[in-house]
Amino acid sequence: MKLLLDSTRCQGYGLCQEAAPALIDLDDWGYAAVPDTAVPPGEQSAARAAVEICPNHALRTAK
């Protein structure tokens, strides 16, 4: 599973980072950044939670 970010939709709320702090970093302005790597098995539920909590639907998961 990968966590994908549509940066044009991110509004910098930071809720995703609260849900998945090991997977999502915030830049100096509060916008999300995700690594271009697979989500570790132990973090997959956190990735799903981050996707669900994003008010602008800027995150999604992919296989």
C-alpha positions as CSV (number, residue, x, y, z in Angstrom):
1,M,0.0,0.0,0.0
2,K,1.1,3.6,-0.7
3,L,-0.2,6.8,0.7
4,L,-0.7,9.4,-2.1
5,L,-1.1,13.1,-1.7
6,D,-2.8,15.6,-4.1
7,S,-0.9,18.6,-2.9
8,T,-3.3,20.9,-4.8
9,R,-6.1,19.9,-2.5
10,C,-4.2,20.1,0.8
11,Q,-5.2,23.2,2.9
12,G,-2.8,22.6,5.8
13,Y,-5.2,21.6,8.5
14,G,-2.7,19.0,9.8
15,L,-5.3,16.5,10.8
16,C,-3.7,13.8,8.7
17,Q,-0.4,14.2,10.5
18,E,-2.2,13.8,13.8
19,A,-3.7,10.5,12.6
20,A,-0.5,9.2,11.0
21,P,2.6,11.0,12.5
22,A,5.0,8.3,11.4
23,L,3.9,8.7,7.7
24,I,3.1,12.3,7.2
25,D,5.3,15.4,7.7
26,L,4.2,19.0,7.7
27,D,6.2,21.7,6.0
28,D,6.9,25.1,7.6
29,W,3.4,26.3,6.4
30,G,1.5,23.2,7.7
31,Y,1.1,21.5,4.4
32,A,1.4,17.7,4.2
33,A,4.3,15.8,2.7
34,V,4.3,12.0,2.3
35,P,7.3,9.8,1.3
36,D,7.2,8.0,-2.0
37,T,7.6,4.6,-0.3
38,A,5.3,1.7,0.7
39,V,3.4,2.1,4.0
40,P,4.8,-0.4,6.5
41,P,2.3,-3.1,7.5
42,G,2.1,-1.8,11.1
43,E,1.1,1.7,9.8
44,Q,-1.6,0.8,7.3
45,S,-4.5,1.5,9.7
46,A,-3.0,4.9,10.5
47,A,-2.7,5.6,6.7
48,R,-6.4,4.7,6.3
49,A,-7.3,7.0,9.2
50,A,-5.4,9.9,7.7
51,V,-7.3,9.4,4.4
52,E,-10.6,9.4,6.2
53,I,-9.9,12.5,8.4
54,C,-8.7,14.8,5.6
55,P,-11.5,17.3,5.1
56,N,-10.3,18.1,1.5
57,H,-9.8,14.5,0.4
58,A,-6.2,15.3,-0.5
59,L,-5.0,11.8,0.5
60,R,-5.7,8.4,-0.8
61,T,-4.2,4.9,-0.7
62,A,-3.2,2.7,-3.6
63,K,-1.8,-0.8,-3.9
